[in-house]
Amino acid sequence: MQDAQGRDMVRLGDTTDHGGEVIEATEELKHLGIAVALDGHMVKCPKCGGVFPLLASGPRTHRGRRVGYLGDKTGCGATVMRA
């Protein structure tokens, strides 16, 4: 599902421009059969040497948390992209 800007939801296993990967997502919400990442779910970043939260910016929420969309940032400043 896309937001108003045409961005797809962030899913488990999607990558970042820092070479990282989304490592946490909710099984309660799936997009094309893959768990969707919500605000605060964790993203591994090898460039910054740690695990950082997704900073979801989209308007949609699931159980009170914003849904992540491609192009959203992580706590270390990485941008989430499609795997």
N, C-alpha and C positions, 0 to 999 in steps of 0.2 A: 504494500500500500504506500502511496506517495503523499507527500504534504503539498501545500499550495504552490510551492516552488518546483514541484516535480521530483523531489528527492526521495529515494527509497529509504525504508527503515534500516537501521543498523542491526546486523545479525551476528550471532556467535560465529567467530572465525573471520569476520571482516578484518581488513588490515588498516594500517595507518601510513602516513607519509614518512614516519620515523622507522619503518620496518617492523612495527609492532602488530599486535593481534588482539581482538576483542576476546577475552577469556571468560566473561560472565554474561549471562542473559537469563531471561525468565522463560520457563517452559510453558507458562500460562498464556503467552502470546507468541504466535508464530507467523512468519511471513515466508511464503513458499516452502513451508515445512521446516523452517529453521527458527530456533528461539531468537526472540528480539531483545536487544539491549536497551535498558532504561537508564535514566539519569542516576549516576553513582555506581553503575556496574563497572567492573574493573577491566582495564586495558593494559596489556604488557608492553613496555617500551624498552627495546634493547639500546636505543640511542641514549636515553636518559638514565638507563640502568635501574628501572623499577617498575612498579605497577601503580597505575593512576586511574582516577575515576573518569568516566564519560561525563561530559558536561552537555547534556541534551538541551537543545534549543527549540524544538518543535512545539506546536500548539497542542498536540494530542497527548493525553495522559492515559495511563493504565494503573488502576489502583492507587491513584494519587501521585504517581511519578511520571515525569515527562518521558515520552518515547524518543529514542535517539534516531537521528536521520543522517545519512551520508553528508559529509561536510561539517558535522559537529566536531568540536574540539575535545581534547582530553585535558586532564589536570596538568600535564607537562607541555601542552601546546601543540601536540600532534593533531593532524586532521584525519578523521576516519574516512576510508575509501572502501569500495567493494573488493572483496577477496578475489 
